[in-house]
Amino acid sequence: MQTEIVTAADVPPGELDAFLEPLYPQAKRDFLRHHGSWWHGGAENRWLLRVDGVIAGYCAVIPARVALDGKKFPALWWVDLVIAPAYRSRGLQRLFDEKIRAVADLKLGFPNALAAAIHRKHGWVVREDFRVLLCPLQPGRLRSVRALGGPAGLLVKAAALGLSPLAWLGRRAAIGYRSHTARLVPDPDPEMLSRIYARHAPPGTWTTHRSADYFRWRFLEAPYRHELRFFLAGPQEQPCQYLVARHLEVEGTRGVRILDAFGDFEDRGTRRDVVGLCLKTAVDWGAVQVTLMDTLPDHNRLYTGMGFVIRATARFCGHAVDAGTMARLKNPVYWTLADSDNDSPG
């Protein structure tokens, strides 16, 4: 069995599309076909494993710079690892693992349960103490509720019905919300957003290094820029909070994802204000849910009080060549849906 790892630039696009067709939904395949180079910072960051000349596996990385106590670290988010069914149970994932270990000192990811077990076996730090939070504005119209059938579907629909009165109260509160200093900003200055980050980066906490170039790439140059809404809160001359939300419609259902929110974490009033205005905007638009990821446990009470009552586990894994950095991966972290590929296409 002859194996090799090549990049997406080394194979015809149609060949990669054909491999991914039975493995990924149409929306994701279309997104990668048209925007994969933006998403991954170049075709060289999308890897294909060939066995005897046939594509047997695929994965990709997203280059990033992360920070801890003012020190910046280059890193790679490892995403979309998949081995074709006919080639599984042959240890081929190990070849991708060896590849990424060779090209990056710091590797990060959000694995599913199976991948988390494999990463743990390979010596990665694996954490399962983070949550994705969902505010159900219209519980009965959630796609996850409508898609389920059978006895499980009946239970979920009953739970959604039970949440409906609370959701109605939340929508009424959002419709009547009057912000204090929070405001929508149609065209934010990336330098200003970066200054908010620099002033308020929490000590002892891993997070993405939010430079002006990061904001330009991740949001202002995004292919879905028209779906993004930017919010600021705090003094006009020196705002202390920002929030970026994506308003998207999938199969006729509208939802809002809070991709990123950053600022003075001790100022709960302005954090509540900027989230409150985001919720009002979502309700006015007709969204059925608002989703976010905030990996700082101290924020849970604030979000629960604002209607984010549904939670799901978000696993995180990391591996560093340096033993000291490896140990510090157990430090507090602040990741959001803008990190890695949490803001999945479609």
N, C-alpha and C positions, 0 to 999 in steps of 0.2 A: 504494500500500500504506500504509494508516493504522495506525500502531503506538502503543501506550500501555502503560505499566507500572502495574498496580494491585496492591492487596494482597489477601490471602486473605479479608479482611473485606468486600471489595467484590464478591465473587461468591458465588452459592449453593454450599454445601459439596458438593452433588452434582455440580456442574459441574467443580470441581477434582478430585474423586474420579474422574470419568469420564476426565479428561485423563491422570491418573497411572496409570490401570488397566493400560494396555499397557506402561508404562515402569518401574514399581516392583513388587516382589513383594508379595503380599497382606499379609504381616506388617508391612512398612513402611507400606503404605497405611493399615492399621488403626491403627498407632501414631500416624501423623500426624493421622488423623482425630480420635482421642480425646485425644492428648497434644501435638499440635503447638504449642499456645500455651505450654505449659510448656517444651517443648524449645527454642523459639525466642524466648521472652520476650514473646509476644504475636503476634496475627495480622498486625500491621503489619510484622513482620519476615519474612513469607513473601510473595514477589513473583511475580506472574504477568504475562507478556508477551502482550498480545493484538494480533493482526493482523486488521484489519477486523472487530473484535468477537469473534474466535475465539481461544481460548487456544492459543498456539503455543510457549510456553516457561514454565519455572518455575525458581525458585531460592529460597534462604532464607539468612538470616544468624543467627548466635548471638552476642548481645552478650557481651563479656567485658572484664575488666580484666587486663592483663598488666603485669609488673613487670621492671625492670632496675635493679640497684644501688639499690633502695629507692624509685625513682621509678615511679609508676603511670601507665599509658597506657590510655585507653579504646580498644577494638578491636572488630572484627567478624570472626568466623569465617564464611567464605563457603562454603556447602555446597549440594549437591543441584542443581547447575546442569544443566538438561536442556532441549533443544530438540526438539520433535516431528520425527520423520523427514521429514515433508512440507515442513518449513520450514527444513531445514538447508542450509548452503552459501549462505546469503543475508546473512551478516554480522550476524545478529540477536544473537549473544552479545555483540557490542560494546555493545549498548544496556544490558545488565545491567552490563557493565564500567563504563560511564559512570555508571550509577546508583549503584553502590557507591562509586566514586571521589568522587561528590558528597556522600555522606552520612557518610563516615568517613575520618579521617586515617590510620588504620592498619588494613589489611586482611590477614587471615591465612587460610591454607587448607591442606588436604592433598589435592592434585590427583592424578588418575590420570595415566598417561603422556601421553595426548593433551592433557588440560587443562594439564599442566605446560609442554608445548611452546607452547601458546597464551599462557599467562601470561608465559613468557619473552619471547615476541615482543612482548607489550604492556608490557615493562619491569619486570616483577616480579622480585624475587629468588627463585630456585628452587634448592632444595637436595635432594639425593638421597643424603645420607650418614647417614640414620637407618634403624633397623631395628625391625620388630615381631618379638618372640621368642616361640617356642612350645616348651613342655615337653610332649613326647608321653608321656602316662602309659600309654595303651593304643593304640599306633600303628595297629594293624589296624582299630580302630573309629573312627578319625577320619573325619568326614563327607567331607572332601576326598578321602580315600583310597577310601572306599566308592562315591563318586559317579562316579569315573573308570572308563571302559571302554576297550576296544581295546588296542592295543600300549602306549600311554602309561599306561593304567591298570595293565597288567601290571608295567611298570617301577616305578610308584609303590608298588604292593602288595608287590613284591619288596624295595623300600627299607624299607617299613614292617616287613616281616618281619625284615630285618636289624637294625632298631632295637629289636626286641622284647626281646632279652636285656638290653640297657641299660635299657630302660623298666622291666623287671621288677625289676632291682636298685634303680632309683630309687623304685619303689613300696614295696619292702621297707624302704628307708631312711626313706621318709616315714612309713610306718606306725609305725616304732619311734622316730620323732623325739621328743626331749624338749627342750622349749624352756627357755631360761635365764631371760629376762625377758619374752618375748613372750606375749601373752594376747589372747583374744577379748573384745571389749567390745560388749555387745548394743545399748547406747544411748549413743553417745559424745557428749561435750560439744563443740559446734562451736567455742566460744571456746577450749577447750583445744587442739583440732586447729589452729586458726589460730595459736596461740602457738608450736606446734612449727614451723610454717612460718616464722613471723617470726624465730625464733631461728636457723634454719638455711638461709635462702635463700642460695644460693651466689653470690658476687660475680661480676659480669661475665657473668651468665647470664640470658637471657630465660626467664620462666616465668609461669604463671598466678598472679595475686594471690589468695591463698587466705584471704579474710576469713571471719569466722563466717557472714555472710550467704551467701557462696559455698557453704560446706558445707551450709547448710540447704537451699538451692535444689537444688544438684547431686546431693545424696545423700539427705538426710533427708526431703525432700519429693518425691523421685522416685516415679513411679508403680510402679516395681519395687523399692521400698524393702525389701520382704520377701525379695528375692533378694540383698541386700547383707550382707556380713560385714565387720566392722571389727576391726582388729588394732592393738595398741600394743606397743611394746617400750621398754625402758629403765627407769629408776627409777619406782616407783609414783607418787611425788609430782611428778615432772617427766619424763614420757616423752620420748624423743628420736627416736622413729620411729613413724609410723603407716602403715597399708596398708588400702586399701578394695578388696574383691574382690566381683565379681558372680557368683553361682552360678545358671546358667540352663540349662534343658533345651530343646533344639530338635529336633523330630522324633525324640524318644526318645533323644537323645544328650546327655549331660551335659558341660558345659564350664565352666571358671572363667576369668573375665577380671579381671586385676588392673587396676582402673580408675585407681588413684592410689596412689603410695607416696612418702613424703617424710620427711625427717629429717636427721640429721647424716650427710652423705655421706662424711665421713672415718671414721666408725665402722662399718667393714665387718662387725664382729661382730654388732651389733644389727640391721643391715640383713639379714644372712644369717639371723638368728634369726627375724625377723618373716616373711620369705619362706618359711623352713622350716616354720613353723607353718601358713602359708597352704597350702603343698603338702600337708602332713599332712591338713588339713581337706578339701582337694580329693579326695585319695585315699580318705579315709573316706567321702566322699559318693558316690564312684563316678564321678568325672569322668574323661574320657578325655584331656583336655588342659588346660593352664593357659597363658594367653596374656598378654603384657604388651608395653608399649612404653616403652623407656627410651632417651632420645636423647643420653645422656652416654656417650661411648665408654669412659671409664674403668670403667664398671660391667659391661662385656661379660664380662670374665673371671669375675667373681663369678657372674653368671647362667649362663654356660656350665658352670661347675663344679657348678651345682645342677640341671642337666638341660635347660636351655633351649638346645637344640642346633639347632633349625630356625629359620631367619631369612628374613624377607621385607622388601623395600625399603618404606620409608614416606617418600614425597616430601612436602616442605613448601614453601610459597611465601608470600611476604609483599610488601606494598607500602605505603610510607609517603609522605605528602606532604612531610614534612620530610626534606631530604637527609641530615642527620646521623643521624636515626632509620633511614632507609633503609640507610645504610652499616652500622649496627650490627645489622641483621638477619642479618649473617654471623657475629655473635658466637655462642658456645655457647648452646644452648637446652635447656630441659628440659620436654618435653611428655610427656603420658601418654595412655592411652586415654580418660580423662575429658575431654580437650580436644576441641573441635570436635565432630564427630559420629562419632569413632572407635568409640564404643560403640554401634554401629548397632542399631536395633530388631531383635528376633528372634534 
